[in-house]
Structure formats: C-alpha cells, structure tokens
Amino acid sequence: MGRVSGKTALVTGGASGIGLSAATLLAKEGAKVVIGDFNVEGAKEAASQLKKQGFEAEGIFLDASKEESIKEAVDFTVDHFGTINVLYNNVGLTNLKKDLDVVNMDLDEWDRLMNVNLKSVLLGSRFAIPHMIKAGGGSIINTASMAAFAGDAMRSAYGASKAAVVNLTRYIAAQYGKHNIRCNGVAPGLILTPAAKNNMPPAVLDIFAKYNALPYHGEADDIGNTVLFLASDESKFITGQTIQVEGGHYMANPSIADFQNFLASVQK
Ligand SMILES: NC(=O)c1ccc[n+]([C@@H]2O[C@H](COP(=O)([O-])OP(=O)(O)OC[C@H]3O[C@@H](n4cnc5c(N)ncnc54)[C@H](O)[C@@H]3O)[C@@H](O)[C@H]2O)c1
C-alpha cells in the first residue's frame, strides 16, 4: 500500500519543477494522477514516463488563467478516474521585467499575476469541492511562496498574490472542514527548479545560499514530499496551515551571516 493509495489527484503546472515532483511522488505512492499544464507535451510526456513504470497518470492541457480550462481539467479527472480526492493548485508565475516596485510596476502585469496565481486557486477549489463533498472529503494544497511573508525590492504583485493564497487557504479550510475537506499551503523558499534557474543569475543564487541556515539550496522534491504528506491521511488533523519549506532562510535575524563572520574575525 502506498501513502496515497486509492486517491485521485489533479496537479496543475505538473509538467515541470515542483508540480512534476509532486505528481511523480503522488503516483509512486499509489495515487491516480492527472497532470494539467499549459505545456501539454510536457504533461503527456511526464504521464507517459509514469505509466511506463506501472503507475496511473494522464497528461492534459490546462490554462490556469482560464476558468473554462480549469473546469475542464477537474471534469476530466472525475470522468477519467471516477472522483477527485486531491487538488494541488500549483501554477504560479512571476515576471522580473514587469513585476517591479509599487511605483514602477506594470499594472496589466498586476492583473495577470493576480489572475494566474490567485484566482486559479479559487477556481480549481470551487470546481473540485462539490466532487470532494460527494466523495466524503478531500485535500486541497496550494503553492504559496515565502514571498507571502516578507517584503522585497520588487515582485510586488507576486508577493501580494501569494499572501492572498495563504489566506484563501484558511478560508477554504474554514468553510469546508466539516465536509472533511482539508486545505493547506506550502510556501517554498528558493527551489532550484528550471524556472528559478532561468530567472535568477548565479550571483542572486549565491545571495540566497548565503542567508540559508542550511548549507544547500532547496530542490523540487523538498516541496513534492511536503505535498505528498499534505495529500496523505498522515496529515489528517492539519488544515488551514501553510508549511514553510525554505532552509531556514527567513527564520532568523537576516544579518546573522554577517554577525557570524564578525564573531569569527574577533575570535581569531
Ligand atoms: N522555484 C521556486 O524557487 C519557487 C519559490 C516559491 C514559490 N514557487 C512557486 O511554485 C510553483 C511552481 O513553480 P516552479 O518553480 O516549479 O515553476 P516551473 O516553471 O518549473 O513549473 C511551472 C509549470 O507551470 C506551467 N504553467 C505556467 N503557466 C501556466 C498556466 N497558465 N496554466 C497551466 N500551466 C502553466 C508551466 O508550463 C510549468 O510546467 C509556482 O506557483 C511558483 O510561484 C516557486
């Protein structure tokens, strides 16, 4: 028996990075998995790799910026596998060229990121919840970000949209808990996915590494394993929470690395 045997899961943005890790781990632990992604070839390829290994998975087109497409993905999951027990709302975007500080940011980009990062969570949940109620319960998991918990020099829309995801997570948990539906978030710090590597120059990755409490960067499976736990019944008394998976980057005084260097220099 796998940790999520008997469950059916829809993973949005599952063709790459964090979503791909979660979809893979869920399938390997016994779930039937639908991978929905804008990159439909990537979604189908991921599903085909899983099927070759004897797991149950399907890859479909999903545009998380479109209500109808999100509904179709939920409907496909229910039609194909009979129900939906786990919904992982993972799609999220950032744009380092247009999502800037408050004075200079592009307002169309604000609207686009709110739609893709936040409204897609609302819509996926809205379409899945009636099926989960019918099935006797379910687990909704949302990808937030540590950008939800701290200010930054730029990415104002990204941070605001992810902070809203953290609170929408609590609202869903509060509203549907009595139907045995749990809703939790996972807030990654920097995770070395293709998106992060493409967006961040090595000098920026070094800054992140310097301020991590741990001596390494996060990887997609660090988030995928958290999602697996939240999807499974092992987390059955956890709801409304957003788990921070961030290598201790944000938990201490941000100047600690400089203090450590100072102490080392005076203790010589
Ligand atoms: N990587 C990090 O450091 C990090 C940190 C904090 C939060 N996150 C969040 O994790 C989530 C996944 O990020 P990732 O780093 O794995 O990214 P990624 O680019 O590796 O994967 C994202 C996937 O989503 C798909 N996608 C993008 N827009 C879509 C849309 N409109 N409809 C359907 N699919 C779409 C892409 O095709 C891709 O397969 C995002 O919500 C992101 O904000 C990532």
The ligand as an ORCA input file, in Angstrom:
! r2SCAN-3c Opt
* xyz 0 1
  N      11.040     27.634     -7.716
  C      10.989     28.444     -6.673
  O      12.023     28.914     -6.148
  C       9.661     28.834     -6.084
  C       9.658     29.554     -4.887
  C       8.446     29.912     -4.324
  C       7.261     29.554     -4.957
  N       7.294     28.870     -6.133
  C       6.006     28.534     -6.748
  O       5.994     27.163     -7.101
  C       5.121     26.968     -8.205
  C       5.818     26.153     -9.283
  O       6.992     26.820     -9.656
  P       8.213     26.089    -10.380
  O       9.438     26.764     -9.889
  O       8.089     24.617    -10.236
  O       7.958     26.544    -11.890
  P       8.206     25.806    -13.285
  O       8.234     26.873    -14.326
  O       9.353     24.846    -13.212
  O       6.868     25.000    -13.470
  C       5.664     25.668    -13.637
  C       4.770     24.864    -14.572
  O       3.530     25.577    -14.685
  C       3.160     25.627    -16.055
  N       2.325     26.797    -16.279
  C       2.693     28.090    -16.300
  N       1.624     28.879    -16.545
  C       0.564     28.060    -16.685
  C      -0.812     28.261    -16.925
  N      -1.325     29.487    -17.102
  N      -1.613     27.186    -16.989
  C      -1.119     25.943    -16.817
  N       0.169     25.674    -16.583
  C       1.006     26.722    -16.510
  C       4.462     25.666    -16.833
  O       4.285     25.209    -18.180
  C       5.345     24.738    -15.989
  O       5.230     23.390    -16.410
  C       4.657     28.357     -8.637
  O       3.407     28.635     -8.044
  C       5.716     29.269     -8.058
  O       5.247     30.581     -7.811
  C       8.464     28.501     -6.717
*
